[in-house]
Structure formats: C-alpha cells, structure tokens
Amino acid sequence: MARNPAAPKKPAKTKKAENASAPRTLRSQAWFGQADRNGFGHRSWMKNQGFPHHLFDGRPVIGICNTWSELTPCNAHFRIIAEHVKRGVYEAGGFPLEFPVFSTGETNLRPTAMLFRNLASMDVEEAIRANPMDGVVLLVGCDKTTPSLLMGAASCDLPTIALSGGPMLNGRYKGEHIGSGTHTWKFSEMVRAGEMTLQDFMAAESSNSRSAGHCMTMGTASTMASMVESIGMGLPTNAAILAADSRRNALAFMVGRRAVEMVRLDLKMSKILTRENFENAIRVNGAIGGSTNAVVHLLALAGRMGIDITLDDWDRLGKDVPCLVNLMPSGKYLMEDFFYAGGVPVVIRELAERGVLHKDALTVNGETIWENNKDAECWNRDVIFPYGKPFKKQGGIAVLQGNLCPNGAILKPSAASPKLMKHRGKAIVFESIEDLHARIDDPDLDCDENSVMVLKYCGPKGYPGMAEVGNMPLPKKVLEKGITDMVRISDARISGTAYGTVVLHVAPEAAAGGPLALVENGDWIDLDVKKRRLHLDVPVEELERRRNAWKGFESPHKSGYARLYVDHVLQADKGADFDFLVGTRGADVGRESH
Ligand code: FES
C-alpha cells in the first residue's frame, strides 16, 4: 500500500473546492426545516426510528444508497460497510440515512443483469431526487451496481461519492490460484474437452468464492471499481482493498466523513466528472487490462453528464497505453495480489509521470489525481509493471470499423490471441443463442479452427439486454484438437472475466437492422486489428439483395419493462442507455408535498 487509504493527506481543500463553499440552506431543510404541517409530518415519522430532534437542525443529510441484497452475493456485506459510513457521517456532523435501491446481481438475474442497469439507474435517480438528502454515498460492487448508481446519481448531480465493496480473497484450488469467471470458463471448456472430471469441476466451486466481496479477477466489477478511483469519484485505493480487509471499513468511515465535507463545499458530481476525468479513466482502463464493459458504462455515464465521449475517444486514448497489470483474464494474478502490490495508485502514478493523464483532474477528496497518487509505491513488479517495460505493449480497447459494423465494434487486444489479430475466415453463423447451444457440439458442424463464429440477435434490443454471450464456447470438434481460441463476432458483450479473440458490441446490432443480420454461412470475413478493420467480403449487390429479403426483427416482448427497454434502448456505441434518460435533470423536486 502506498499509504493509509483512509487518510486524505490534508483536509480536502483546493482552490476549486473552496471557491464552491458558501453558506446556504441545505436541500434537506425543505423537508425538515419547516415549522408547519409538512415539517411535522417529515420529522415526526422519522422520529419513530429513534432519531433525536437535533438531527433535523440543518446539518447535512447524507443518503447512503445501498445495493445490499442476499441475491447479489458480491454486495451481501454492504450493511456492515454502511454502518462504517454512518460512523464517519456522524463524526463529521452529518445525519446519515440509508436507503435500498434495485440491486443488479450478476450471477442470478435472468436473462441478464444488463437488462436492469437502466431500470436500477432510474430507481437511484428518483430515490435521490424525491427524498430529503443533501449528499449521497453510493455503495457499489457487483458489475452493474457501479454504473447504475453512478448514472442515476449523475442525473441528479448532488455532492456524491462512490465506495466499492472490495474484491474477494484469491480463489484457491488444488494449490493453484483460481479467478472468478476466468476459471469458470476455463474449467467448463476443460470438462467439454474431457480434460477435467465433473466431480473436480463441482469441487472447484467452493474454492472459487471463499470470502465476502466481488469477482477478484480484473473483470467488470474490479474494472469499474478502478474507474471509480481513476475518474475521481472515489477515495484513493478504493478499488483494490479486499472486502475482507479491515481497511475497507476504515475507508468507508472516511467516505462518510468526506460526504459531509462535500456537501459543505457543494462539490457536485458535475465538478468532478469533466471530460479530463473521463479521459483519465479510459487510459487507466487500458493500463489495467480492464473490462470491455467499461466502454458501454462510461459512454452511458458521459451521456448523463452531457459530455461527448465517443467510441473514437476510446480508441484514440487507449491505443498507445500499454497494459501494466498482470491480472486475469489478461494475465496470471488476482486482485489480492494487486492490492498488496500497491493497486490503482501505482498505475495512476506510472501513467501520470509519463504525461499520459491529466494530472490536475479534481477528485472527490478535493485533491488532484496527481496529488493523491504521486507518492504511490509498487511492492511487486511482477504484478504491476513499469510503464517503460510493460506487461503487454498493447492495452486499451481497439475500436473496429467496416461494413460489418458501420457504427463500430470493439475488441480487447490484451485478452486476444496475437496470431488471430489479423485473420480471414469463413463465417459459421448462429441465428440466436439457442441456435448456438443446439448445434455447438454437433460433430457435423461445418467449421474448423479457421472459421469465424458469428452470433446474431444478442444486442441491446435483440436479447434484450445485450447479454454476456459474445465469448461463444468453441465447437467441441475444434476443442478436441486442443484449439483454445477462434475469432468470434457478435452484437453481444462478454464478461470482463472472459478472454479470447472476440469482436463485440457490433453496432448497429442485428435486431436494429445492422449488416450483422445479413451474414450467411460461408461468407468471408476479414479482421485486421492493427488497421482497425472488420470487413464482410460480400459484394454490395448481394448485400442489397439480402437486405430486401430480410424479414426484420420482431421482439417477443409485447408489454412490461422489457417492452420499454426494447423501444428505448440506444445502441452500444451510445452506451445502451435509454434515449429518455440521457442528460442531467438536477435534484429539484418541483413541488412540496401536500
Ligand atoms: Fe458480482 Fe462478478 S458476479 S462481481
């Protein structure tokens, strides 16, 4: 550890933050500060919880937005964390009030947690706006809980600080370190290839998840926790302190204290989430070998803040950033090792020293990102490599263009096979995820290791919810030859814990009439990652003929939330947010209660 994570070096005051400070009536006083019938109603019912009268005297009310749920195992320890946040709030003279929001647990929600990210963000936004709070602490952990809370809070724009729940301890199985998700994929492919018994596969389960916390690979949860830290929305060291480490609770205490100070300074999200902060996060994502899911989540968050970040920015900013972090799925270590090696502060220092980051970007503790991390020390150079001698030369996210993806597609070079980065192969097409499952083990499937697997109708509208199915299992007949990777293309996402030469987020998706819908078995497809090219080698006239014959896409969802989703979800290149949620709407309620 570079230093005590819970201790900002100075009481957080920068010029920017100080200038924002001014005596004013707090928002919560519109509820609690009235000497009338409404005030009676707002205070009296709250007092049934045992809150004494002086807590309603105009001190900052801090809402603790909690995604605790026993159905979200990665966040199941959040009631304890919330108690430590409350201690900090009280110590700083605030009044903490914890409230629940929709918890988007990755492992249990069907058909995919991503279907509910936007719904959860609406819950968060409306809960914050409708209730008496002056500042917010966001308790985030499992994959979608981080973006949904950030997005919802961004649309209200109160002083807000995020706190991640921390990763699990390393998985251990038969003397080996095993990683969340990464080994699930690996072991299940080994079972299919006849290299692992079903008994061993089942035994590995309990060794994989052996403490509180979220996935401990550099999957989406760890990536988004690192994004919280590098975009300035969390305190230094937010990402890597283990859930089981007492310093996670100490950090929670300091977050509570800081939330109160942020209200006094009126340090809103819009003062933190500037274009420079987004650019820093994109570059850090490259250096940590972060999840491709960060692309859709940060695009959606930028949309909420009215900041024009595009896929081109992802390619431009990440292209020259080397991958410094040797963590699964791109490397061999896990978040526990990353924490002991120094964590995100070391990565930030490495990048900032090379002039790769905006050093003066403001963070929630009132310090710049450089001030926060300039003294970070690395304790294990096999886990965090120096910038000048990186773990992998190419980090970042490659954004592909071509007639197969007119609005872009992405690929994570650090998780791909170098020999497949330039590849020409014949398409083997699956019309849906059910079609894939029905035929993938068919010994007569017309494909080999040089084929390009294409999966359709798994994008935002098609699935719906843009499921993490883009890392299609390889055909059994190919696996049995000892082949472990093939080029795969889809409009889906992949889990941040997955790996392979996988082209994702093809936009427009097949269900929206993108050219992906027109691909047929045997078509030649060219992938050239260096040239950022994805090309369907079919004559224009033939594509036109296929388009005219295309029957269109009819969603089976005719009512309910899924219908709302299909009707309003934007494409992957816009972050898959709802069209009507883009932008900041502020925290004004507009009317009093009656
Ligand atoms: Fe929750 Fe991976 S399943 S973080």
Residues whose N, C-alpha, C, O or C-beta is under 5 A from the ligand:
A	BS01	FES	C74 E106 T107 G141 C142 D143 H214 C215 A221
